[in-house]
Amino acid sequence: MLVPLYDTVHDRLDVGPGTRLLALNCGSGLALLLAAARGAAVTGYDADRARLRLAAERLAAPPHSAPAAGLRPGAPDAADIRDGGYSVVTAFEPSAPADELRPALAAIADAARPGSAVVLAGWGPPERCSASRVLRVAARLAEPRGPAVPAPRLSGRDDLEDLASGAGLRPDGSGRVSCPFGYQDRASAVRGLLSTGLFDPAVAATDQHQVEKEITEALHPYQRPDGTVRMENVFRYLVARV
């Protein structure tokens, strides 16, 4: 669903042969795969080892088989950043809490090569993101047994800039990208949304059937006459410099 975002950023930064790219919260590796296909040497970090295993399978498959790819659990430390010689660092995951990103961004600001690009991404304004309304189901259902699931982060006009500046990075341009979420039917949409992990606290607080039922109801406004589901979303990215 976020391929338009990845491609826009890669185009803007001329990602290709000669690029050494570091991805924070790389997940299952789709953005890394797209960068490797352009000839970049890619490294990814993520706390979820299962997703890292999937990323490794993707990057090892022909025709990419990126020999310089490295996938590591957790987050990079100053030595990793310094030794990697990265020219581009990405933090594409829009649901990653800002508080969790700050230490890694500060380490990059201290240890990365001067002039390196650091890309942050977040949801656009809530009124332009249909999916944000569906995600409110997760927050509402999770409340009985603990703190609510955070709303999609970084939707404020200057939130990405504030996060970058607070970590010691210099904002150097931004943009917005349309990233519609499309599914063949509501059942596929429910499975896709549940796979994000954002609904896990809601499932724990209620039950799987209840969560699926309420997501299905929330998707009703986005189902088209042919049965497909389409949610229009806008994501914002910021390019900052070390």
C-alpha positions as a Python dict, from the first residue, in 0.01 Angstrom:
ca = {
    (1, 'M'): (0, 0, 0),
    (2, 'L'): (295, 236, 61),
    (3, 'V'): (482, 167, -265),
    (4, 'P'): (396, 516, -402),
    (5, 'L'): (563, 666, -93),
    (6, 'Y'): (874, 451, -128),
    (7, 'D'): (910, 517, -500),
    (8, 'T'): (861, 893, -459),
    (9, 'V'): (1134, 914, -195),
    (10, 'H'): (1373, 690, -390),
    (11, 'D'): (1323, 905, -699),
    (12, 'R'): (1375, 1228, -507),
    (13, 'L'): (1701, 1105, -352),
    (14, 'D'): (1829, 928, -666),
    (15, 'V'): (1857, 596, -483),
    (16, 'G'): (2057, 358, -702),
    (17, 'P'): (2407, 214, -751),
    (18, 'G'): (2639, 383, -507),
    (19, 'T'): (2366, 440, -248),
    (20, 'R'): (2417, 282, 93),
    (21, 'L'): (2074, 276, 254),
    (22, 'L'): (1985, 208, 617),
    (23, 'A'): (1620, 139, 706),
    (24, 'L'): (1486, 175, 1059),
    (25, 'N'): (1181, -42, 1137),
    (26, 'C'): (1223, -210, 800),
    (27, 'G'): (944, -463, 866),
    (28, 'S'): (907, -731, 600),
    (29, 'G'): (1146, -548, 370),
    (30, 'L'): (939, -420, 79),
    (31, 'A'): (1103, -76, 75),
    (32, 'L'): (1446, -242, 99),
    (33, 'L'): (1356, -471, -191),
    (34, 'L'): (1261, -173, -408),
    (35, 'A'): (1585, 7, -319),
    (36, 'A'): (1793, -305, -388),
    (37, 'A'): (1621, -340, -727),
    (38, 'R'): (1759, 7, -809),
    (39, 'G'): (2111, -112, -725),
    (40, 'A'): (2143, 23, -370),
    (41, 'A'): (2326, -163, -94),
    (42, 'V'): (2067, -199, 182),
    (43, 'T'): (2067, -268, 556),
    (44, 'G'): (1758, -299, 771),
    (45, 'Y'): (1682, -308, 1142),
    (46, 'D'): (1358, -419, 1307),
    (47, 'A'): (1248, -545, 1648),
    (48, 'D'): (1019, -811, 1494),
    (49, 'R'): (1233, -1114, 1410),
    (50, 'A'): (954, -1286, 1216),
    (51, 'R'): (928, -989, 982),
    (52, 'L'): (1306, -980, 949),
    (53, 'R'): (1298, -1345, 837),
    (54, 'L'): (1045, -1255, 567),
    (55, 'A'): (1261, -960, 461),
    (56, 'A'): (1561, -1193, 433),
    (57, 'E'): (1365, -1430, 210),
    (58, 'R'): (1256, -1144, -15),
    (59, 'L'): (1604, -996, -48),
    (60, 'A'): (1766, -1335, -112),
    (61, 'A'): (1530, -1423, -398),
    (62, 'P'): (1641, -1363, -758),
    (63, 'P'): (1679, -1133, -936),
    (64, 'H'): (1775, -915, -638),
    (65, 'S'): (1987, -1144, -418),
    (66, 'A'): (2141, -832, -268),
    (67, 'P'): (2484, -948, -141),
    (68, 'A'): (2540, -634, 63),
    (69, 'A'): (2204, -660, 240),
    (70, 'G'): (2217, -690, 617),
    (71, 'L'): (1916, -749, 840),
    (72, 'R'): (1957, -708, 1212),
    (73, 'P'): (1728, -707, 1515),
    (74, 'G'): (1670, -395, 1721),
    (75, 'A'): (1816, -58, 1631),
    (76, 'P'): (2163, 47, 1514),
    (77, 'D'): (2415, 188, 1758),
    (78, 'A'): (2668, 460, 1686),
    (79, 'A'): (2936, 213, 1573),
    (80, 'D'): (2699, 45, 1327),
    (81, 'I'): (2603, 381, 1181),
    (82, 'R'): (2959, 510, 1160),
    (83, 'D'): (3095, 192, 999),
    (84, 'G'): (2808, 162, 752),
    (85, 'G'): (2886, 482, 563),
    (86, 'Y'): (2518, 532, 483),
    (87, 'S'): (2411, 808, 247),
    (88, 'V'): (2035, 753, 299),
    (89, 'V'): (1848, 655, 616),
    (90, 'T'): (1475, 585, 609),
    (91, 'A'): (1211, 561, 882),
    (92, 'F'): (908, 480, 667),
    (93, 'E'): (689, 299, 921),
    (94, 'P'): (406, 548, 990),
    (95, 'S'): (286, 367, 1303),
    (96, 'A'): (624, 364, 1483),
    (97, 'P'): (590, 579, 1797),
    (98, 'A'): (792, 899, 1782),
    (99, 'D'): (940, 829, 2127),
    (100, 'E'): (1087, 504, 1996),
    (101, 'L'): (1239, 674, 1693),
    (102, 'R'): (1410, 960, 1875),
    (103, 'P'): (1709, 764, 2018),
    (104, 'A'): (1792, 608, 1679),
    (105, 'L'): (1758, 943, 1503),
    (106, 'A'): (1982, 1110, 1760),
    (107, 'A'): (2244, 837, 1709),
    (108, 'I'): (2227, 894, 1334),
    (109, 'A'): (2265, 1270, 1380),
    (110, 'D'): (2579, 1207, 1588),
    (111, 'A'): (2743, 929, 1387),
    (112, 'A'): (2628, 939, 1022),
    (113, 'R'): (2820, 1112, 747),
    (114, 'P'): (2754, 1485, 720),
    (115, 'G'): (2503, 1559, 448),
    (116, 'S'): (2339, 1217, 463),
    (117, 'A'): (1964, 1219, 398),
    (118, 'V'): (1728, 1098, 670),
    (119, 'V'): (1367, 1040, 561),
    (120, 'L'): (1077, 1037, 807),
    (121, 'A'): (723, 944, 709),
    (122, 'G'): (385, 978, 876),
    (123, 'W'): (15, 987, 810),
    (124, 'G'): (-121, 1298, 650),
    (125, 'P'): (-407, 1505, 796),
    (126, 'P'): (-675, 1276, 947),
    (127, 'E'): (-944, 1429, 727),
    (128, 'R'): (-751, 1305, 422),
    (129, 'C'): (-684, 953, 555),
    (130, 'S'): (-981, 721, 538),
    (131, 'A'): (-786, 444, 712),
    (132, 'S'): (-741, 657, 1024),
    (133, 'R'): (-1115, 632, 1087),
    (134, 'V'): (-1105, 254, 1069),
    (135, 'L'): (-803, 244, 1301),
    (136, 'R'): (-1008, 420, 1569),
    (137, 'V'): (-1184, 85, 1615),
    (138, 'A'): (-856, -53, 1750),
    (139, 'A'): (-824, 227, 2006),
    (140, 'R'): (-1184, 203, 2123),
    (141, 'L'): (-1189, -175, 2166),
    (142, 'A'): (-852, -187, 2344),
    (143, 'E'): (-951, 58, 2618),
    (144, 'P'): (-1124, -183, 2864),
    (145, 'R'): (-798, -362, 2950),
    (146, 'G'): (-535, -98, 2927),
    (147, 'P'): (-416, 215, 2751),
    (148, 'A'): (-567, 285, 2414),
    (149, 'V'): (-379, 213, 2096),
    (150, 'P'): (-219, 541, 1988),
    (151, 'A'): (-383, 721, 1703),
    (152, 'P'): (-177, 732, 1382),
    (153, 'R'): (123, 946, 1467),
    (154, 'L'): (272, 1254, 1313),
    (155, 'S'): (-31, 1394, 1138),
    (156, 'G'): (31, 1750, 1255),
    (157, 'R'): (171, 2004, 1013),
    (158, 'D'): (513, 2037, 1181),
    (159, 'D'): (539, 1706, 1370),
    (160, 'L'): (794, 1549, 1136),
    (161, 'E'): (1005, 1866, 1142),
    (162, 'D'): (989, 1881, 1521),
    (163, 'L'): (1096, 1517, 1550),
    (164, 'A'): (1391, 1568, 1315),
    (165, 'S'): (1504, 1896, 1473),
    (166, 'G'): (1476, 1751, 1823),
    (167, 'A'): (1712, 1471, 1721),
    (168, 'G'): (1969, 1716, 1583),
    (169, 'L'): (1882, 1683, 1214),
    (170, 'R'): (1822, 1969, 968),
    (171, 'P'): (1492, 1961, 775),
    (172, 'D'): (1553, 1994, 402),
    (173, 'G'): (1223, 1955, 217),
    (174, 'S'): (903, 1756, 237),
    (175, 'G'): (619, 1621, 28),
    (176, 'R'): (285, 1443, 29),
    (177, 'V'): (199, 1121, -154),
    (178, 'S'): (-137, 959, -222),
    (179, 'C'): (-137, 597, -99),
    (180, 'P'): (-482, 443, -143),
    (181, 'F'): (-550, 116, 37),
    (182, 'G'): (-728, -123, -200),
    (183, 'Y'): (-869, -472, -137),
    (184, 'Q'): (-1074, -712, -347),
    (185, 'D'): (-1349, -733, -81),
    (186, 'R'): (-1420, -655, 283),
    (187, 'A'): (-1291, -993, 403),
    (188, 'S'): (-954, -922, 240),
    (189, 'A'): (-952, -574, 392),
    (190, 'V'): (-1015, -716, 740),
    (191, 'R'): (-729, -965, 701),
    (192, 'G'): (-498, -694, 571),
    (193, 'L'): (-572, -456, 855),
    (194, 'L'): (-538, -728, 1120),
    (195, 'S'): (-197, -822, 977),
    (196, 'T'): (-56, -481, 1075),
    (197, 'G'): (-56, -572, 1445),
    (198, 'L'): (-233, -248, 1531),
    (199, 'F'): (-544, -441, 1632),
    (200, 'D'): (-366, -696, 1856),
    (201, 'P'): (-450, -508, 2181),
    (202, 'A'): (-814, -489, 2072),
    (203, 'V'): (-822, -865, 2011),
    (204, 'A'): (-668, -925, 2354),
    (205, 'A'): (-922, -694, 2520),
    (206, 'T'): (-1227, -843, 2346),
    (207, 'D'): (-1202, -1133, 2101),
    (208, 'Q'): (-1112, -1195, 1739),
    (209, 'H'): (-1473, -1224, 1621),
    (210, 'Q'): (-1574, -893, 1780),
    (211, 'V'): (-1282, -708, 1629),
    (212, 'E'): (-1344, -854, 1283),
    (213, 'K'): (-1712, -763, 1306),
    (214, 'E'): (-1645, -401, 1398),
    (215, 'I'): (-1374, -356, 1135),
    (216, 'T'): (-1615, -494, 875),
    (217, 'E'): (-1879, -242, 980),
    (218, 'A'): (-1627, 45, 977),
    (219, 'L'): (-1527, -47, 621),
    (220, 'H'): (-1882, -23, 489),
    (221, 'P'): (-1850, 340, 362),
    (222, 'Y'): (-1544, 242, 157),
    (223, 'Q'): (-1694, -56, -25),
    (224, 'R'): (-1766, 15, -392),
    (225, 'P'): (-2052, -126, -604),
    (226, 'D'): (-1826, -403, -742),
    (227, 'G'): (-1746, -524, -387),
    (228, 'T'): (-1391, -391, -373),
    (229, 'V'): (-1279, -171, -85),
    (230, 'R'): (-1080, 150, -141),
    (231, 'M'): (-965, 392, 127),
    (232, 'E'): (-803, 714, 10),
    (233, 'N'): (-502, 817, 219),
    (234, 'V'): (-231, 1080, 205),
    (235, 'F'): (108, 1025, 365),
    (236, 'R'): (368, 1293, 431),
    (237, 'Y'): (745, 1258, 422),
    (238, 'L'): (1029, 1481, 536),
    (239, 'V'): (1386, 1478, 408),
    (240, 'A'): (1631, 1590, 676),
    (241, 'R'): (2008, 1614, 666),
    (242, 'V'): (2283, 1517, 907),
}
